[in-house]
Amino acid sequence: MVAGIVTDVHHSCRADNSGELADYIPELAAVQPDSFGLCQATADGRVHGTGDVTTEFTIQWIAKPCTECVVP
């Protein structure tokens, strides 16, 4: 069920090519603009992914929400 939801969300978002690459950060400027992967991991260790999940991505901006989610 979760794998199907991850796949559905990926397919519904895949066509959105709005926005521009952040060329002021060299790592982000080098990204292939059509790369897109979506992955979800559960607390019990199951991983569900689709798209470019084996492609390495820089975590420049996604790291901010991750650090905000840490509960003391």
Rosetta blueprint (number, residue, H / E / L):
1 M L
2 V H
3 A H
4 G H
5 I H
6 V H
7 T H
8 D H
9 V H
10 H H
11 H H
12 S H
13 C H
14 R H
15 A L
16 D L
17 N L
18 S L
19 G L
20 E L
21 L L
22 A L
23 D L
24 Y L
25 I L
26 P H
27 E H
28 L H
29 A H
30 A L
31 V L
32 Q L
33 P L
34 D L
35 S L
36 F L
37 G E
38 L E
39 C E
40 Q E
41 A E
42 T L
43 A L
44 D L
45 G L
46 R L
47 V E
48 H E
49 G E
50 T E
51 G E
52 D L
53 V L
54 T L
55 T L
56 E L
57 F L
58 T L
59 I L
60 Q L
61 W L
62 I L
63 A H
64 K H
65 P H
66 C H
67 T H
68 E H
69 C L
70 V L
71 V L
72 P L
